[in-house]
Amino acid sequence: MGTSGTFGGSKNGLVPSWVGEPPSQPAAAPADRGDGVADGQGDGGQDDGNAPPANPTKYPPIPPVSPSSGLGPARGDVTRGTRTSDSRAIRRGAGKYVGASGGGRAASNRMSNSRAVAGGIAGFARTFAEQGAAEALRRFNLEGMAGAPAEDVFVAMTDMLCPEGGTLDEAIARDAMLETVAAMATEGVGNFDELTAADLQEFFIGVVSRSIEGKILNEVGTNALSVASDIAGVERAQKMLHDFVNGCVRDRFDERGTDLGNLDSADINGFVDDLFSAAFDLIQALGERE
């Protein structure tokens, strides 16, 4: 992430996985003796002067907040892969991340904003395929951008679907859109009105792939910057991860044999949810083979 084009780069950087987690639970209160009085207190909470000193109440230890949250092995592989440019280690790390997250469905459920953004793009592509560019732009109140360069339209869509200053998941979705816009601009896309339904489908796949890639990097890639010998090493590792994730997303998308333009509007959210989950499952399966 953050290495392609002029739009790339998260404003948040590689954010540690423990950011935003709830604090540890406070220590338990003293146990009740059964008479409504907590251990260590006299009747009414006063010392009658005859009772022996109460033993100090032993509280259970407060569990430390672990930054790894079970992701240590995944983080180790991604770090090793970044340091040595080992694509197999990168794939192993990605697979272990999914396993530690509870599997594909659980990993997908942690990306609600990214899935919502992907659903918005899918709906946009469906309208484009069925009713044309003008109606698709009207869906986002962007009809004034008819004939504008495609990358300008996509940036405007980004600002509407995931504006700046949101949560970490929203930032991941935003970066995924902008990275995909930058990649398309590099390939020389023309005006929006000249795009095809297949072009919008590619944009959708790119955003889904980069959303998953960004989530993995933010969860288990926090050590990569410190171990790489130079920025080129980080870029190589990110490209390895992107190629792996993109291949998994594309494989699962193609497996369904459905164009976005053929989806019923009521089926879009389910389609997107299943695609994220299936892609994560494939990432885990292939990663475990390495």
C-alpha positions as CSV (number, residue, x, y, z in Angstrom):
1,M,0.0,0.0,0.0
2,G,1.1,3.5,-0.6
3,T,3.6,2.8,-3.3
4,S,1.7,3.3,-6.5
5,G,0.8,6.5,-8.3
6,T,0.1,9.9,-6.8
7,F,-3.0,8.9,-4.9
8,G,-1.4,6.0,-2.9
9,G,-0.5,5.8,0.7
10,S,-2.4,5.5,3.8
11,K,-2.7,8.6,5.9
12,N,-2.5,6.3,8.9
13,G,0.5,4.2,8.0
14,L,0.9,0.7,9.2
15,V,-1.2,0.9,12.3
16,P,-0.5,-1.6,15.1
17,S,-3.2,-4.3,15.5
18,W,-3.9,-3.4,19.1
19,V,-5.1,0.1,18.3
20,G,-8.8,0.4,19.1
21,E,-9.0,-2.8,21.2
22,P,-11.0,-2.5,24.5
23,P,-8.9,-2.0,27.6
24,S,-8.3,-4.9,30.0
25,Q,-11.1,-5.7,32.4
26,P,-10.7,-4.1,35.9
27,A,-9.8,-6.4,38.8
28,A,-12.8,-8.2,40.4
29,A,-14.4,-6.7,43.5
30,P,-13.9,-8.5,46.8
31,A,-16.0,-11.6,47.2
32,D,-19.2,-11.5,49.1
33,R,-19.3,-13.7,52.3
34,G,-23.0,-14.4,51.9
35,D,-24.2,-11.9,54.5
36,G,-24.1,-9.0,52.2
37,V,-20.7,-7.8,53.5
38,A,-17.6,-8.1,51.5
39,D,-14.6,-9.9,52.8
40,G,-12.2,-7.7,54.8
41,Q,-15.1,-5.5,56.2
42,G,-16.7,-5.6,59.6
43,D,-20.4,-5.2,60.1
44,G,-21.4,-1.8,58.6
45,G,-17.9,-1.5,57.2
46,Q,-16.5,-0.4,60.7
47,D,-13.9,-2.1,62.8
48,D,-15.2,-3.1,66.3
49,G,-11.7,-3.2,67.7
50,N,-11.8,-6.9,68.6
51,A,-11.8,-8.5,65.2
52,P,-8.4,-9.7,64.0
53,P,-6.9,-7.8,61.1
54,A,-8.4,-8.9,57.8
55,N,-6.1,-10.5,55.3
56,P,-5.6,-8.4,52.3
57,T,-8.0,-9.3,49.5
58,K,-6.2,-11.1,46.7
59,Y,-7.3,-9.8,43.4
60,P,-6.8,-11.8,40.2
61,P,-4.0,-10.4,38.0
62,I,-5.0,-8.0,35.3
63,P,-4.3,-9.8,32.0
64,P,-1.8,-7.8,29.9
65,V,-2.9,-6.4,26.6
66,S,-1.0,-8.3,24.0
67,P,-0.2,-6.5,20.8
68,S,0.1,-9.8,19.0
69,S,-3.4,-11.2,19.9
70,G,-2.3,-14.6,18.5
71,L,-0.9,-13.1,15.4
72,G,2.7,-13.5,16.3
73,P,3.5,-16.4,13.9
74,A,1.9,-14.5,11.0
75,R,3.7,-11.3,11.9
76,G,7.0,-13.2,12.0
77,D,6.5,-14.7,8.6
78,V,5.5,-11.4,7.0
79,T,8.5,-9.7,8.7
80,R,10.9,-12.4,7.5
81,G,9.5,-12.2,4.0
82,T,10.0,-8.5,3.9
83,R,13.5,-8.7,5.1
84,T,14.5,-11.5,2.7
85,S,12.1,-10.8,-0.2
86,D,10.8,-14.4,0.3
87,S,7.4,-14.6,-1.4
88,R,6.7,-18.0,0.3
89,A,7.1,-16.4,3.7
90,I,4.7,-13.6,2.8
91,R,2.1,-16.2,1.7
92,R,2.6,-18.2,4.8
93,G,2.1,-15.1,6.9
94,A,-1.1,-14.2,5.1
95,G,-2.4,-17.7,5.6
96,K,-1.6,-17.7,9.3
97,Y,-3.3,-14.4,9.7
98,V,-6.6,-15.8,8.4
99,G,-6.2,-18.8,10.6
100,A,-5.5,-16.7,13.7
101,S,-8.5,-14.5,12.9
102,G,-10.8,-17.5,13.0
103,G,-11.1,-18.4,9.4
104,G,-12.4,-16.7,6.3
105,R,-15.8,-15.7,7.5
106,A,-14.5,-14.3,10.8
107,A,-11.8,-12.3,9.0
108,S,-14.4,-11.0,6.5
109,N,-16.7,-9.9,9.4
110,R,-13.9,-7.7,10.7
111,M,-14.1,-5.6,7.5
112,S,-17.6,-4.3,7.5
113,N,-16.7,-0.9,6.0
114,S,-14.6,-2.4,3.3
115,R,-17.4,-4.8,2.4
116,A,-19.9,-1.9,2.3
117,V,-17.6,0.1,0.0
118,A,-17.2,-2.9,-2.3
119,G,-21.0,-3.3,-2.3
120,G,-21.4,0.3,-3.3
121,I,-19.0,-0.2,-6.2
122,A,-20.8,-3.3,-7.3
123,G,-24.1,-1.5,-7.3
124,F,-22.5,1.3,-9.3
125,A,-21.2,-1.2,-11.9
126,R,-24.5,-2.9,-12.1
127,T,-26.3,0.4,-12.9
128,F,-23.6,1.2,-15.4
129,A,-24.1,-2.1,-17.2
130,E,-27.9,-1.9,-17.2
131,Q,-28.6,1.8,-17.7
132,G,-25.4,3.4,-18.9
133,A,-22.8,5.8,-17.6
134,A,-25.1,8.8,-17.1
135,E,-27.5,6.9,-14.8
136,A,-24.6,5.4,-12.9
137,L,-23.2,8.9,-12.2
138,R,-26.6,10.1,-11.1
139,R,-26.6,7.3,-8.5
140,F,-23.8,9.1,-6.8
141,N,-25.0,12.7,-7.6
142,L,-22.1,13.0,-10.0
143,E,-23.9,13.6,-13.2
144,G,-22.0,16.8,-13.6
145,M,-18.8,14.7,-14.2
146,A,-20.1,13.1,-17.4
147,G,-17.2,13.0,-19.9
148,A,-14.6,13.6,-17.2
149,P,-11.5,11.5,-16.9
150,A,-12.3,8.2,-15.3
151,E,-9.7,8.7,-12.5
152,D,-11.4,11.9,-11.5
153,V,-14.8,10.2,-11.3
154,F,-13.3,7.4,-9.2
155,V,-11.7,9.9,-6.8
156,A,-15.0,11.7,-6.4
157,M,-16.7,8.3,-5.7
158,T,-14.0,7.6,-3.1
159,D,-14.8,10.9,-1.3
160,M,-18.5,9.9,-1.1
161,L,-18.1,6.3,-0.2
162,C,-15.3,6.7,2.4
163,P,-14.4,10.2,3.2
164,E,-11.2,11.1,5.1
165,G,-11.0,11.0,8.8
166,G,-12.9,7.8,9.5
167,T,-12.1,4.6,11.4
168,L,-9.1,2.4,10.6
169,D,-11.4,0.1,8.5
170,E,-12.7,3.1,6.6
171,A,-9.1,4.3,6.0
172,I,-8.2,0.9,4.6
173,A,-11.2,1.0,2.2
174,R,-10.3,4.5,1.2
175,D,-6.7,3.6,0.5
176,A,-7.8,0.6,-1.5
177,M,-9.9,2.7,-3.8
178,L,-7.2,5.3,-4.3
179,E,-4.5,2.7,-4.9
180,T,-6.8,1.1,-7.5
181,V,-7.5,4.5,-9.1
182,A,-3.7,5.1,-9.3
183,A,-3.1,1.7,-10.9
184,M,-5.8,2.4,-13.5
185,A,-4.4,5.9,-14.2
186,T,-1.0,4.3,-14.8
187,E,-2.5,2.0,-17.4
188,G,-3.9,5.0,-19.2
189,V,-7.7,4.8,-18.8
190,G,-9.6,7.4,-20.7
191,N,-12.8,9.3,-19.9
192,F,-15.4,7.7,-17.7
193,D,-18.0,7.6,-20.5
194,E,-15.5,5.4,-22.5
195,L,-15.2,2.7,-19.8
196,T,-16.8,-0.7,-20.3
197,A,-18.6,-2.8,-17.8
198,A,-15.5,-5.0,-17.7
199,D,-13.4,-2.0,-16.7
200,L,-15.7,-1.4,-13.7
201,Q,-15.5,-5.0,-12.8
202,E,-11.7,-4.8,-12.7
203,F,-12.0,-1.7,-10.5
204,F,-14.2,-3.7,-8.1
205,I,-11.8,-6.6,-8.0
206,G,-8.9,-4.2,-7.4
207,V,-10.6,-2.6,-4.5
208,V,-11.6,-5.9,-2.8
209,S,-8.0,-7.2,-3.3
210,R,-6.4,-4.0,-1.9
211,S,-8.8,-3.9,1.0
212,I,-7.8,-7.4,2.1
213,E,-4.1,-6.6,1.5
214,G,-4.4,-3.4,3.5
215,K,-6.1,-5.3,6.4
216,I,-3.3,-7.9,6.5
217,L,-0.6,-5.2,6.4
218,N,-2.1,-3.3,9.2
219,E,-2.6,-6.3,11.4
220,V,0.7,-8.2,10.8
221,G,3.0,-5.9,8.8
222,T,3.8,-3.4,11.6
223,N,7.4,-4.7,11.9
224,A,8.2,-4.8,8.2
225,L,9.3,-1.2,7.9
226,S,11.9,-1.6,10.7
227,V,13.5,-4.7,9.3
228,A,13.6,-3.9,5.6
229,S,17.0,-2.6,4.4
230,D,15.4,0.0,2.3
231,I,12.0,1.2,1.0
232,A,12.5,-1.0,-2.1
233,G,12.3,-4.0,0.1
234,V,9.0,-2.9,1.6
235,E,7.7,-2.3,-1.9
236,R,8.7,-5.7,-3.1
237,A,7.1,-7.4,-0.1
238,Q,3.9,-5.4,-0.7
239,K,3.8,-6.4,-4.3
240,M,4.2,-10.0,-3.4
241,L,1.3,-9.8,-1.0
242,H,-0.8,-7.9,-3.5
243,D,-0.2,-10.4,-6.3
244,F,-1.1,-13.3,-3.9
245,V,-4.2,-11.7,-2.6
246,N,-5.4,-10.4,-6.0
247,G,-5.0,-13.9,-7.4
248,C,-7.1,-15.4,-4.6
249,V,-9.9,-12.7,-5.1
250,R,-9.9,-13.1,-8.8
251,D,-10.0,-16.9,-8.6
252,R,-13.0,-16.8,-6.3
253,F,-14.7,-14.1,-8.4
254,D,-14.3,-16.0,-11.6
255,E,-15.4,-19.2,-9.9
256,R,-18.9,-17.7,-9.4
257,G,-19.2,-17.1,-13.2
258,T,-21.3,-13.9,-12.5
259,D,-20.8,-10.5,-14.0
260,L,-21.6,-7.6,-11.7
261,G,-24.1,-6.4,-14.2
262,N,-26.1,-9.6,-13.8
263,L,-26.5,-9.3,-10.1
264,D,-29.9,-8.5,-8.6
265,S,-29.7,-5.5,-6.4
266,A,-30.9,-7.6,-3.4
267,D,-28.1,-10.1,-4.0
268,I,-25.2,-7.6,-4.0
269,N,-24.4,-7.6,-0.3
270,G,-24.5,-11.4,-0.1
271,F,-22.3,-11.7,-3.1
272,V,-19.7,-9.3,-1.6
273,D,-19.8,-11.0,1.8
274,D,-19.3,-14.4,0.2
275,L,-16.5,-13.2,-2.0
276,F,-14.5,-11.7,0.9
277,S,-15.0,-14.8,2.9
278,A,-14.1,-17.2,0.1
279,A,-11.0,-15.2,-0.8
280,F,-9.8,-15.3,2.8
281,D,-10.4,-19.0,2.9
282,L,-8.3,-19.5,-0.2
283,I,-5.5,-17.3,1.2
284,Q,-5.4,-19.5,4.3
285,A,-5.5,-22.7,2.3
286,L,-2.7,-21.7,-0.1
287,G,-0.6,-20.1,2.7
288,E,-0.7,-23.3,4.7
289,R,0.8,-25.2,1.7
290,E,4.0,-23.1,1.8
